[in-house]
Amino acid sequence: MGDSTTRRRHAVLDVVLQVRDEGLAALAAGGALPGGELEAGETLEASARRHVDARALGHLEQLETRSLGQQLVTAYLGLVASHVETGGDWHPIARLPRLAAGHREIVLAAQARLRAKLSYTNVGFALAPEAFTISELRDIYAAALGHDVSATNLQRVLVRRGVLAPTGDHRGPGRAGGRPAALFRFSSREIQITDQFGFLRPPTL
């Protein structure tokens, strides 16, 4: 039998993403993602929630497990809605600081997972406030996807598929005037798989 002291340490890391003023941003401090070693008897998800403000999360899912040096690391993807105020050091993914070995790659894997899921699930609910205009939702999707999104297509397709529903309320006109904008909400705030939304895939070069 092997010596238990030779067992590899198991750590959990959190990639927490939020659409902020400068686009899609990740939470990192001290050159590392939030996280730490798994405690005795602790589940992976419990560990993931212990290292962040779990109350701020709109969605949390296991991302991947990989080896980083002498550690086995399980990463989680957490999403925070754009209107939620939460502390910490946020960094635009396009300009991440120097991070610990392997952490940048995990952030990019989380970004890729989010972009893929936006095209076949309703996971956008975890990035958006409870009620929003289509223009506001378009800006959130564009920031998360990294490319422009048609507001017309977004409304037509997501409403037709039952992903979005009108609230019956309107947002008053801004300083520039104009007509009040209809407010929408996600029909469900639990993950649901839908048909592919082709228009949300990255544009081909």
Secondary structure, DSSP 8 states (H G I E B T S, - for coil): ---GGGS-EEEEEEEEEEEETTEEEEE-BTTB-SEEE--TT--HHHHHHHTTTGGGEEEEEEEEEEEETTEEEEEEEEEE-TT----S-EEEGGG----STTHHHHHHHHHHHHHHHHTTB-GGGGTS-SSB-HHHHHHHHHHHHTS---HHHHHHHHHHTTSEEEEEEEE--BTTB---EEEEEES-SS--B-S--GGGS----
